């Protein structure tokens, strides 16, 4: 529906239900009517289930029978308060423990708990404002002994009221008008949000004058917006109500306000980009500071040029969350906090229109607040307010109906209580990308490995720009086009290949497919405390215990759902002598911020501890310095102006700096340098690019007193000693902030401004199959590594399987190809650093006093079956086991690589981390034969005449692969694909090199080749080419011909004199389909039987009625056609030269048949006058195999 001419664009993976064509463009009202008609008419199509593509596109999943409040973290139970109230907007406790509930209809209720069970079960009307309070949203409770009486401040349409009870009977006696007199706006919501400062000042907000015309443009297009107006501001009323003043501007509609423990004021402001492209593009958490402008309306060169749009502390997304209620996790009336201890001080925010509860952790720095957000609950009702109780629970007020404001003032509402019932349940505290192929999840206490069985199989990850945890529980959303567009964006499955548990059992490691795209990744994993004694399963109920309790939903969902992204900083600490290291991730470059956001992570606790030692901490990240003071623009929208350029400066302060590099930033000159002087840089890199930053900080350094001037690289010995001076430690840290020319004060960097060095911000599609380069294994020999894996020197295969081979005692290592080099090498060298929960070792105390350690493989008939560190199995009667406990150490011994050379380690890692070839995709309409059974192939390779060649003294073998243009359908005669794949496969063998030719080899290739393999349609065969081939064969060269390469048309007889039998397409017969080969007594056919190629196992194409004399060839295999056996594979010796011919090869899958490969590779080796099984090791690599 855009103005440009119709054009083809993109693809539709779906069907079209209906097309309507109009003779004119529809105005908005008509278009909306048509869309409504189509939505209702085809509503059933929205319920269709679409399948998922493994490792690819993911259909949107919706849970329709979940509880009203679905927690995404473990240990919580939910109950509905047994009350019948209309929609409630705000909840606040007063000092005596009773609860004020402000109704949307203006009624204020006083709720109390009559039986002490923690559920308010009685509602008494405190104030009937149904005719006095219009659209009341927000409330602040008076402190004990307040001079005007006990009550609440309530903002509503046209006024701010204090409603008080002066005689203590729990009924309001008076409404005191605290503030009024402003010009009302048409909307029912006017004055919103309210907070009471410690000094008695009251803060509230007046919503924007006109959210649909934010600049108040008149008929002439001239802005009438007035920065001195009280509209769109936060106002402060003096404690004695005598005056009010504007605190800040640029506010839209902040439904809730609250002061935190530091005395700082925060509010939740709502999205406005639906009406103004860059006006509050997200629902925001704002730190209110005097004199600042918060972006609605935003800076405009014509309409509003004299403001700068203050960045939010946090943006809640995707768009249209409608953030409403807000409360800090601080003790109420001296009571308890809600949730785990590390939630202390966090702010809980209610997302009304999409049913969300957020927990946002805040860190205060000298430049301002930095936020880290966690989604903890999804609801199927409009979530309007949250409130911490004196008991340490969380109350949630919900409206009935659909977004945006549901059933309105008189609709039925509900209040839920969320209780942290299982306080011993391990809680996730931090989730991060440790590498492109590893996610780590830290918990606040050790996990029980028994609860982590099959964790990788039970864990899923979905990726996408707008993906969030709990998306499956989102059953409602506002009806804006941008929301529809968000939900229509691609979502992708990210395979989880393995899971491991750190040695201290505090951190889960998930190995995944590569995740370089800078999008959201929603991790869903099973409840790690499920099954633990005393654990509490997620549940929701209503009413009181035992009486009138409604049954819960048909299913209970107690999975843990978390968000991870590719933001952050790579960090590596190395001790001075290099013996100690710490490699990991930090959320921020500012170490004060990172330390606060990693509390509870054992991995990070180790970092903060080692920083007292002498060493260096290297930090690497990419910083996004674009649009620092410019709000985002809603997707699909355009501004009517070009935003002005920003002059951004970055400031760094640290006494520990040893190195700081920021390409794209220019160092600014400074005056006197001392310990408190920051280094400042101006951003000069072109917009659209991220800025790389590398910093090295010295840890454990000391300072001589009196202090010397501060230098970037202090000249002192490792312990800071200097004769006659006292040495004191220098506090470790790096502080970072930014400023903008023309704007007072510095601002902190939000977490979203830092990207991991490998994150690809431009890509939204996950490239799961991308071929990666690993510098550490460059030059590694894959086959040598394979031999090490299965050999005795290292003996990996005694306990591990990989790609279908080996022993299933320890974890299957097939998915290591998706891991990074450092983590795999760490797992080998430090096997106890991360223990796979599916294969934990157990320490057994036997009744005879002997200890035994092994992996439990199973228990049958009263016997435990264990595998020890050598892979041997031991059966132990259960009656002889006195005690059994999980071992803190891996069964895998350390020092496995001690006997290996550097080259051998590289070769082993090459084998573990790469697969040189995967089977070619199956294309076309012909059903393929089933993959070969691995046992069949192994039996063939074990025959006496097919022993694998593993000498290192094989002479050089040079092979030329000659292909040509593809000439058939999908999956057929794909000569270029064969050439490309075998060019990767054949050089894996010892001392083998490969060259490629198109249509016909060059003279130089004829001179150098030992054997030339032809797979094409033998274009333009003539006698001159015959002479070149004759000369090549005469010197002892070899030739191998596959399938249509036997074609020579009218020159077939001359060609047959060289290769034995040849095709003249005008006379040749052929058949596609299943084939029964008859194996002949040829030396190359030894080990093959009548069952090697049958109609059940082999589908290709046969040729017969060749030109030439069958007596000139030595048959390997023939097939019955037209009632007689016809040659299909043969050899011919011409003087010193040798020729091998195989008719099969019509379909791509034939070259991936490992049984056919054994025969084909023998033919190639025979033609090259090499041991016939020199290439046998390659038969299964990239082949179609089944277990």
N, C-alpha and C positions, 0 to 999 in steps of 0.2 A: 504493500500500500504506500509505496514511495513515489516521488515525482518522476524519477528517471524512467526511460522506456523499459518495457518488459524484457527480461533477459534470463538466460539459463544461469543458475547459480546453485552449486552444492548438490547434495543427494538427499533423497528421502528414503529412509529405511522403514517403510511402513506402507499403509494403504490409505486411499482417499475415500472418505465416506460420502462427501457431497461437495459439489462445486456450484456456486451461484455467480452469475455474471450480470452486472448492472450496466445500464447505458450511461450512467453518470457516476461521479464520485459521491459517496454518501457522507452527509454531515455526521458529526459525532453522535448525535442522539439516535439517528437511524442506524448507524453502524452498531451501536450498543444494543439496540433492539434486535438486530439480525443475529449478533453474537449470542444474545440471550436465547433466542429461538433455537439456534443450532446447538447450543450447550444442553438445553433441555431435551431437544429431540434425540440427540445422540448420547445421552447421559450413560446409557448402558455400556458404551464403548470404553468409558473411563474405567470400568470395572474389569476389563479383560486383563488377564495375566500374560505378561510378556516374558519370554525366557531370557536367561542371562547367558552371556558369552564368557566362558572361562578365561580369565586374564584379559577380558575386554569389556565391552559395554555392559552396564548393569541397569536392569529395569528398576524403577522406583518401587520400593517395598513399603507397604502400609499395613500396620497392625490395627485391626478394627476392634479387637476385644481386650485391649489393655486396660489397666486400672486407670481411674481418673488422674492419679498422680503417679507417674512412672519414674522412679529414681534410677539414675544411671551409674550410681556408685553403691557399694554394698553396705549392709548393716542398718538400714533404715526401714521403719514401718510407718504406715500412713493410716490415720483414722479421720473420719469426718466428724465434725462436732455435731451433736444431736440437737440441732437448732433449726427452726424454720424461719428464715429471715429473707428479706428482699436483697437484691444485689448490694454488696458492701464494697465501698471504695477504699477505706483506710482503717487500719487496726493499730491501736496504741495502748500500752499498759500504763496505768497510773501507779503511784507509789505503794498502794495497799494491795496490789496484785490483781485488781479488777481490770477488765479490758473494755476500752472504748471501741465501738464499731460504728463508723460513719457510713450511713446508707446513702446510696446514690439518690434516693428520694428525699434526702434532707433529714431523715430520722437518725438520731444518735442513740445507740443502745449501750447499756452497761452490762457486760457479760461476766458471769462468775461461775466458779467451779464449786458445786454444792457438796460433792462427795469425795473431793481430794484425789481424783484419779488423773488429774492433769488435763481434763477435757472440760471446757466451759460448757455447762449444760443448762444455764438459766439466762434468759435475756430480759432485762428490765429497761423500759423506755426512759432514757435520760433526758432527751429533748426531742420534741416533735417539731422538726423544722420543715415538714413537708410543704408548708405554705410560705416559709420564710427563707429557706436556703435553696437557691437554684443552682444546680450543677455543682454541688460541693465536692471538691477533690483535694485531699491533703488535710493534715491535722497535726497539731502540736499540743502536748499536754503541759499544763501548768505545773511548776515544781511545788513540793510541799511547802505550806505556809505562804503561798502567793497572796499578795495583799488584796487582789481583786476577788479571791475565792478559788475554789477547786473546780477545774474545768478544762476546756479545750479551746484552742484557736482554730477557726475553720474559715478558709477562703471560699467564696462562692461568687456567683454572678453579682457584680457591682459592689462587693464589700468584703472586708475581712472582719470576722466576728470573734468575740470572746464569749463563750457560753459557759456560765459559771453556776455552781451550786454553793450558795452562801451559808446555808444552814445545815449542811452535812447529811441531808436525807436522800442523797443519790438521785435527786431530781433537779434539773436546772431551774434556777430562779430568774435568771436575767440573761439577755443577749446584749453585750456591749459592742457597739460598732467601733472597731479600732481604726479602720481606714475605709474611705469611700470617696466619691466625688469625681471619679474619672468617667470619661465617656464610654458607655457600654458598646460592645460589638454585637453583631447579629447572633452569633453563635451562643449556645446555652452555656458553654464553658468560657470563663472569663478570668477570674483570679484563681490561680492554682498553686499547689505546693505550699508548704509551710514548715518553718523550723524555728526553734527558740534557742537563742544563744545563752551562754552562761550569765552574761551581764543583763539579761532580760530583754534584749532587742529581739524583735520579731522580723523574720524574713519571709517574704512570699513573692509571687511573680504575677505580673499581668501578661497574658498571652499576647501574641502578635496582633497588630491592629487588623490585618487582613492577610491570612496565610495564602490566599489565592492571588493576591496582588501585593506582594511583600514590599515592593518599592513605592506603593501607593501612586501609581502612574495615573495622571489625569487624562482627559480626552485628548490633550495635545501631546501625550507621551512624556510629560514632565513629572519628575518624581516629587511627591509631597511628603516623603519620609522625613521625619524629624528626630534626630538623635537625642534631643532633649525631652522628647515625649516619654511618659512612663510606660507606654505600650512596648511590649517585647523586652521587658527588663526584669531584673530582680530588684526588689525594693526592700529597704530596711526601715522599720518603724522603731522609733525611740522607745525605751522601756516605759516611759510615762505616756506614750501614745501622742505626744505633742507634735511630732513632725515625722516625715518620712523622706527618704532620699534614694536616688537611683544608685545602685551598687554597680551594675554592669548593663550592657545593652546586647542586642543580637540574640535574644532568647526567643524561642518559639512557644512551646507549651510544656514547661517542666512539671509533670504531675506530682513528683515527690522531691522533697529536700531533706537533708539530714546533715548534722555536724558529726565529725568523727572524733576520736579520742585526742587528736591534736588540735581540735578547735577549728578545723577547716570545713567549709561549707561545700557540699556536693549536691548536684541535682541530676535527674535523668530527663533529658530533653528529647523530644520526639522528631522523627524523620519528617522532612518537608519537601524532598526533591520531586515528589509527584506534581507539585505545583510550581516549583522553581528548580531548574535542573541541578544547580549546585547549592541549594539552600537546605542545609542539614541533610545530606544524602543518606545518613545513617541515624539510627537512634543512638544517642550519645550519653556518656557519663562525663559530666562537666565539673571541674573544680572552679568554683566561683571566686573570682578575685576582682577587687575594685578597679574600675576604669577599663575593663577589657570588653571587647566586642566578640560575641560567640557565633557569628556567622549566619544569622537569619534576620534580615537578608544579608548576603555576603557582599564583600567589596565589589564595586562596579566602577569602571572608569568614568561613567557619566552620571549614574544615579546615586552612587555612594562611594566617592573616591577617597575619603579621609579616614577609613577604618582598615584595620587588619583583622582577619578572621582567626580568632584564637582556636588552636587545635584542641580537640577533645582529649580527655584522658584515655577514653576507650570508645571505639565504635562497635556497636552490636549488629551483627549481620547474620545472614543476608538481610537485605532491606525489608522494612515493614515488620519489625518486631513489636513496635509500640511499647517501648519501655515505660513502665508506670511506677509501681511500688519500689521503694528503696529503703534498706535498713542496714546498719552496720552490725557486725557480729561482736557486740560488746555486751557485758553483763547488764541485764535489766533488773533494777532494784537490788543490785548486789548478787544476782543469781548466777547461773551457769551460762557458758557459751554453747552455741549450737554446733554439733558435729565434732570432728577430731580436733585436737589441740592446735594443729597447724592452720586451722580455719580462723583462728582468732584475729579480729580486726578486719576481716574481709567484708566486702559489701555485697549483700544479696539484692539482685535486681529482678523484677518480674517483667517478663515479656508478654504483654497482654494478648495481642492478636494471633500469636502462633503458639501460645501455651508453653512458656519456657521459664525456668528459674536459673539465673546465672549466679555464680560465685566469683567475684572479681577481687583478686588480691592486689593491694596497693602498696607501693614503696615510695616513701617521701624522700626526695633528694633536695639539694640546695636549689636546683633549677625547677623543681616541681614534681608531680607524681607520675610514676610509671605503673601501668596496669598489666596484670596477667589474668586472663579470663578462663573460667571453667563452666561448662554447662552441666548442671547436676540433676535436672529434672525436666520431664516433658509432661504436659497436662492436656486433657481433652476438653478443658473449659478455658474461658478467657481469664487469664491470670493477672489480677489487678494489684494486689498488694501482698507484702511479706512482712512478718513481724517476729522477732525473737522473743520467746517467753521467759519468765523468771526461772522456769525449770530447765531451760536450755533446749527447748524444742523450737520448731519454726512453724508459725501459722501462715496459711496461704488463703487469701480471700479470692474467690472466683465468681465471675458472672456467668450466667447461663446465656445461651444463644450463640450467634456467630459473630466473627469480626465485623466492624471494628468494636462496637460497644454493646453488642449482644441485645438482650431483651430490655435494656434500658432501666430507668429508675425503679420500676415496680416488678421487674422480673425476679424469679426466684434465684437466690444465690447460695453458695456453699462455702464453708470454711473447713479447711483440712489442717490437721496437725501432723507434722513430720517429726518423728522421734528417732534419735540415734540410739537404737535399742541394743545393737550388738557392738559395743565399744571396743571389743577385742578383734573385730574383723579387720584384716589388713586393708588399708586405704591407699589407693593410688595417689601419689603426691606430685609426680612430675612425669611427663611423657615427652620424648624428643627423638629427633633423627640423629642417630649416632653416625650414620653414613648413608649413602644412597640406597644401600641394601639392608640396613638394620635400624629397627626402632627399639628403643628401650623404655621401659615403664618401671619407675621406682615406686616402692611401697614403703609405708611408714614402719613396717615390722616384718619379720621373716615370714615367708610363705611355706606352706606345707606342700612338699613335692607330690604327695599323694593326690592333691586336688588339681594337679596340673597335667594329669594324664591326657595324651592326645591334644595338648594345648594348641599346637599349630593347626590341627585339623578343625578344632572348634573355634578358631579365631578367624575373623574376616576383616578385610580392609577395603573401604570404598574411597575412591579418589574423585575429586572434581572441584571446580572453582567455588561452587556454592554448597558443597557437601558439609554436613555437620553431624556430630554424634546425635543419636536419637531421632534421626530423620524419619525412621519407620513409624515413630509414634506421633508424628505431626499429622493430625487428622483435620486440621482447619488452618486456613490462611486467608488473609484479606484478598479481595478480588481485584487486585491491580495487575495490569499487564506485565509490569516488571517482575512481579512474583511468579506469574505464569511462565515468563521467560526463564527465570531462575530454575524453576522446577523442570523445565524442558532441556536444560543444559546437560551435556554428556556426563555420565557417571561411569566410573570404571572400577572393575575388580582388580585389586592388587594381590596377587597370590602370596600366601604366607608359607614359606618352605620349611621352616623349622622354628622351634622355640627352645630356649635354654634359660636356666636359672643361675644367677651369680652364686659364687661360693658362699656368700653370707645370706643367700636366699631372700635378698631384699629387692633385686632387680631382675625383671624378665627381659630377655633379649629375643626379639622376633626377627628372623631373617626373611626378607621380602624380595620380590622382584624390584628392579631399579626404580627409584622414585625421585627423579631429578626435577620434575615439574614443580614449580612453586605454587601448588594448589593445596587444598585441604585434604587431609586423610583421616577418615573416621574409622577408628579401631573398635571392633566389638569382640570381646573375649568373655569366656564364662566367669562366673563369680568365683574368685580364687579362694574364698572361704567356705564355699558350699561343701557340705559334708563334714565340716569341722564340728566337734562336739560343742554344743552351746551356741552354734551359729543361728542367726535369724534370717529367714528367707524373706525376700521382698513381699510385702502384702499391703493390701488396702482394705479397710472395712469402714462401716458407718455405724453410728449409734454407740451405745455402751456395751461393754463386755457381757455376753450371755443373754442380753435382752434386746430383741429387735435388731440383731446384727444381720445385715444383709450378706448373702454369700458373695464372695469375691468373684472376679472375672473367671471365665473358664480356663484361662491360662495365666501362669505367673511368669513374668519376665524379670529375671534377676541378673542378666548379663551386665558386665561393666562396659560402658561406652565412652571413649575418650577421643580427643582431637589431637592430631599431631600435624606439624607443617615443617617446612624447610627454612624457617627463620632461625637465627641464632648465630653463634660464633664457634669456630673450631678452636680448641685450646689444647696445648701440649706443654706440660711442665717437665723439665729435665734437671736433675741435680747437677751440681757443678762438675762432679766426676763422671756423670752419665750413667751411674749404676741404677738410679731410681728414676722412673718416669711415670707420668700420668697423662693419658690421652682421653679427651672427652669433648664435651659440648657445654657451652654456657648460653644462657638466654640473652645476654646483653654484654656490651663491651665495658660498661661501667661495673666494676667489681662489687661495689656496694649493692647495686641492683641485683646482680647475679647471685650474690650470696643470700639475699633475702628470698629470691624466687626458687632457690634450690634447697631450702630447709626441708628436711625429712628424707632427702636422697642420700643414701649411704655412699654412693659413688662420689658425690660432690663433697660430702663431709671429709672424705680422704684428701681431696684437693685442698680444701681450706686448711687442713692440718699440715700438709707438706709445705705450704707456702711460708711457714716459719723457718724452713731450712734454706740453705744457700743454693740457689739455682736460678733458672730462667723460665718464665711462662710466655710462650708464644701464642698470640691471638691472631686469628685470620677471619675476616668477614667482608661482606659487600654491603655498603651503606646506601640506602636510597635517599638521596637529597633532593628529590623532585617534589615540587608543589608542597613545600613545607608549610606555607601559610595559605594555601589555596585548597578549598574543599574539592572533593571528588565530584565528578559530573555523572549524573545517573546514566547508565548504559542506554544508548539509543537517543540520547538528548544532545543538543548542541547549544553552546553559549552564543549570545549575540555580540560577543566581543572577544578579543584576545587577552588573556590574563597577562599582566605585566611581569617582566622578568624579576626574579628574586635574587638579592645579593645575600647569600647565606654564608655564615662563618661557623666553623666547627672549632670547639675549644677543648683542649685536653690538659688535665692537671694530674701529675703523678710524680712522686719522688723516686719511683722505681724504674723509670723509662730507660731502656738501653737501646731501643730502636723504635722508630715510628716512620712508616712509609704510607702515604696516601696519594697515589697518582690521581691527578685530576683536581687536587687542591693545592693552593699556593700558600706557602708559609708567609705569614704577616710579620713585619718587623715589630719588635717590642723594645721597651727601654731596659731598665735595670732588671736583671734576672735574680729571683730569690726563690725560696722553697714554695711560695704561694703564688708564683706567676704561672698562669696557664700558657700553653703553646696554642696559637691561633692560626687558622687556615681559612682561606677564602675558596669557595667552590667555583672552579673555573671549567669543569668538565661539561661537555655539551649535554643538554637535557636529553632524557631518554636512556641514559646509561647509568649503571650503578657504579659506585666508587669503591674500589678495593682498598682495604685497610689491613696493614700488617703491623703489629706492635709486639715488642719483646719487653717484658718487665722482669727486673731482678728481684728475687725474693731472698729474704734472710739477710739483707744488707744492714749495716749499722752505720751510725753517724757520729763523727767526732764532735765533742762539745768544747768550746763554743762552735756553733755550726759554720761550715764553710759556705760560700755561695753555691747555689744549686746549679748544677750543670746537667745536660741531657745524659752524659755518660760520666758519672762521678769518678774521679781518680782516687781510688782507695784500695787497700788490700781486701781480701775476701771477708775479713772480720771487722773492717773499718778501724783498725788500730792505728793510733798515731801517738807518738811519745808526748807525754804531758797532758793528754786530753782524755776525757771520759768517753767511752763508747756506749751508745744507746741504740736500740733497734729502731729502724725507720718503719713506720706503719705501712703495710702493703696495701696498694690500691691504685686504681685508675678511675678518674672521674671525667665524664664526657657530657657536653651539652652544646646547644647551638643557639645562635642569635641571627637576627635579620636586621640589616641596615634600616634605620628609621623606626624600629620597634624597641621599646624599652624592655630590658630584662632578658634572661636566657630561658630556654625551654629544654626539657629532657627529651631524649630520643625514645619514642615508643618501641616496643619489641618488634613490631611489624616492619620497622625500618632496617633491620639487620637480616641479611640473607646468608645462608651458608655458602662457602665459596663455590660449591658445585651445583647450587640450585639454579635452575633455568627458569627465569621469571616469565619469559615470553611464551613458553609452552604450556598448554592446558591439557594436552593429550599425553597420556602416559605411554612412553615408548618402551614396552616391556621386552621386546625382542631385539632391541638395539645392540649391535655388536660393540663390545667395549674393549678398550685398550688398557692393559695392566702393565705399567712400565717395569715393575719388579720381576716379571717373568719373561721379559723380552729375550728371545733367543733360547727359551726353554724347549726341551725335547719332550713332547707329549708321551710318546711310546716309552721312552726311558722312565718317565714318571710312573707310567702304568706298571712297568715291571717292578719298580720299587714298591708300589702299593701292594702288589700281589706276591712279592718276593719275601725272603726270610730276613733280609737286613733290617727292614723297618716293620714289616708284618702287619700293615694296616688291615688287610683282608681277613686276618684271624678274628677280628671283632666287628668289622664294618662291611656293609654292602655299599656299592656305588654303581649306579646304572644297571642294576639287575645282577651284579656279580659280587661275591664275597659272603660273609657270615653275618647273620642278623643278631648280634649280641648288643652292640652299641648302636647309636643313631645311624640311620641311613644317610650317606653323605652325597647322594645324587644332587641335592639342591645347593651344594656349595658353589656351584657356578653362579649363583645369584648373590653371593657374599663378597665382601671386599677382602683384599689380600691381607691387610693387617690383622683383621679379626680372626681369619682362618689360621694364620700363623700363630697368633696368640693362643687359640684353642689347642693347637698342637703342643706348643711349648709350655703353656700353663693350662693344662686340661681341667683344673679345678676352679678356674676363674669364672666359668659359666657352665653349669651342669644342666644338660638336657633333662627336663622333668619327666620325659617318657622313659629314660634309662638311668635312673639314679642307682648308685651303689648302696648296698645295705651291709651293715656290720652285724654279724650274728655271734651271739655267745651260746656255745653248745653246752649241753649238760655235762660233758666230760671235761669242760674247762678250756677247750680249744676255741680260738677265735676263727672266724671265717668271713671273708668279704667277697661279695660278688653282686652281679646284676641278677635279679630274680626274673627268670624266664617264664615261670608259671608254677602252679601247684595242682597236682592231681594225685588221687589215691593216698592222701596223707603225706605226700612228699613234696618238698620244695626243690625246684630245679634251678640251679644257679650257674652262671658262667663266670669264671675267674678272669684275671687280667690277661691270661694267655689265650682266652677264647674257649678253653676246655669247660665242659659242663660237668656239674657235680649234683648228685641227688642226695638230699638230706631229709631224713624223716622229720616231720613237723614235731613229733614228740621229743626229739632230741634238741630242739631249739629252745633255749632258755629265755633269750631276749633277742629282739631284732629292731634295729633303729637305722634311720637313713644316715649314710656316711656324709661327712662334710667334704670329703675328697672324691674326686672322680676315680673310677676304676682304671681309667687310662693312665699309665705311668708317665711321669715326666722323663725328659731326656731321650725321647724317641729319635730325635734328630742329632744326637750327640755324635753318632758314627757317620753321619752324612756330610759330604762335602758341600761347598756352596753351590756347585753346579747341580748336585743331586737334589738339594732343597728346592732349587729353582725348577728342576724337572718335575718333582713331585707336586709342587704348587701349580705348575702348568697343567698337570693331569687333573688335579682337584678342581681348579677354578675355570677350566675351559672345556667345551665340547667342540672339537674341530668341525664336526659336521652333524646336522640333524637330518632325519629323513625328509625327502622332498615332499611338498604338499601333494595330496591326492586331488587330481583335477579331472574334469570330464564326467561323462555320464556312465561309463562302464564300471561296474562294481569291481573293486580290486580283490585279489586273493587275500586270505588272512595272513597276518604277519607270521613269520616262522617262529617256532618254539625255540627258545634259547638252548634247551637240552639237545635238540636235533643238531644245531649248529656246533655246539661244544663237542658232541660225539664225533662229528665229521672232522673237526680240527684236532681231535685226540687220536685219530687213526694213525697207524704206524707210518703210513705214507704221507701223512699231512702234519708232521711235527713242526711246530712254529720255529722259524729261524730267528735266533736271538744273538747271533754273533756280531761283534763290532767290526769284523774284518771284511764284510761284504764289499765287493768292488763297486765302483761307481756305476750307477744305472741311470741313463738319461732317456726319458720318455717324452715323445712329442704327441700331443693330443690334437688331432685335426678334426675340426667341426665345420659347420656351414650354417646357412640361414634355416630357421625352423620352417617346416613345410607341411605340418599337419595341425590337427586341432589341439585342444587343451590336454596337457598330459601326454602328448604323443609326439614322437620324433623331435624332441626338444634338444637338439644338438648343442646349442649354446649352454643350456643348463647342465647337461652332462659334462661338458668341458670345464665349466666353472667349478662344479662340485668335485670332480676327480682331480682338478688342479690343486684343490685343498687337501684331498684325501691321500693321494699317492706320495707326495713329499714327506708325509709323516714317517714313512719307512726309512730304515737306515741307509744313508748315502744314496738317496734317490732324488733326482732333480726332474722338473717338469717344464716343458715349453709348450706353447700353444700355436696352432696354425689355423688359418681360415681357408677352407675349401681345398688347399693343397700346400704341402710343406715347401719352404724355400730351399734353395740349394744349400745354404748354410745349415739348415735343420737336417737335411738328408746326410750331410757330412758328419754331424755331431751325434745324431740319435743312435741309440742301441735298438730301440723299437719304436715304431710309429703306430698309434692307434687311430683308426679312421671311424668316425661316426658322423655321416652326412649322406647326401644323396649322390655322392661321387660326381659332382657337376663337371661337365665338359671333359669327361675321360677321352683321351685320344692316344695315339701311338707315341707321341713325344713324351707324354707322362708315363707311358709304359716303359720307355727306355730309361727314364729316371728311376723308376721302381726297380727295373732289372739291375741297374748298376748298384743300387742300394742293397738288394738281396745278394748280389754277387760278392760283395765285400763282407757278407756275414750279418747284414742287418736283419731285423725282424719286423713283421707287420701283423697287426691285429685288426680285423674288420668286424664291425657290429651292424647287424640289421641291414638297413637300406644302403649301407656303404658297398654292398655287393652289386649294386645296379650299374650297368654300363651301356644299356640300351642296345643300339646296333653293333656296338663294339664288344658285346658280351663274350664272344668266343675268344677274342684276343685277351681279354681280361682274365678269362677262366684259365688260360695257360699259366698265369702267374699265381692265382689264388685257388685253383682247383675247380670251383664251380662259380658261375656268375649269373646275374639276372639280366634278361631282356624284358623290360616291363610289358612289352606287347605280347609276350608269350607266357610270362610268369603267372602262376596261380598263388593265391594266398588265402588265409583264413584267420580271423581274429577270434580269440576265445580261450577256453581251458585247453591244456595240452598234456598228453601223456608222453613223456620221453622214454625211449628205449636206450639204456646205457650200454655202450659197447666196450670191448676189452682194450681200451686205449690206456696207456700209462697215466695220462692226466685224469682219467676217470676213476682211478682207484679210490675206494672208500665210498663212492656213490652207489646207490642201489636203485631198484625199480621204484622205490617210494620217494626218491629224492625230488622228482618232478612229476607230479600227477595232476589230473584235472582239478583236484581239490586244493592243490597248493600253488599251481602255476598257471597264470593267465597272460598270454602274449599273442604273438602272431607267427604263424608258420608260412614258409615259402616252399614251393616245389615246382617242378618242371624247369629246372635250371639249364643253362647252357654249359657244356663241358662234359667230361667223362667222369662218373663217380669213382671209377677205378683209380683216378689220380689223387684221391684224398684218403686220409686215415680218419675213420669216423669215431667221434666221441659219443654223439647222441643222434637219434633219428626219431621221427614221429610218424604215426600212420595217417596218411591222407590218400584219398581216392583208392582205398583198399590195399595200399602197399606202404612200406616204410620209406620215408623221404629224409635225406640228409638235413640236419639242422645245426650241428656243431662238428667241425672237422679241423684237421691240420694238414699242411702240405709242406714238404721240404723241397726247395728249389736250389740246388747246389749248396752253397754255404748258408743260404738264406732260409728262414723259416716263416711260415704264414699260419696264423690261427684265425678261424672264422666262426662267429656265433651269430646265427640268424635272430635269436631273441633280442629284444631291445625296443620294440614298438612303444611300450608304455614306460614312463619314467620310473614306475615302481620296480621294474625288473632290475634296474641298476642299484636298487636298494634292497634287493633280495640277497641276504647273506649267503645262501646256498649257491645261487647263480654267481655271486661274486667270487666264491672260492674257485669255481671252474673258470671264470673269466680271468682272474688273476693268475691262475696256473698257466692259462694259455698265453698271457702276456709274458710271463717269466720264461716259458718254454721258447717263445719266439725270440726272446732276447738272449737265449742260451744261458739262463740263470737257474739256480735251484727252484723247482717248481712252486715251493711254498714260501718263497722269500717274502711275498706280500700278504701271506695268510692272516697276519695280525690285523690287517685293515678290514677284514671281511665284515666285522660287526660294527664298525664305527659309522654312525649315521645310517645304519640299516634298520629295516622294519623288523622289530623283534617283539615277541610276547613272552611273558614268563611262563 
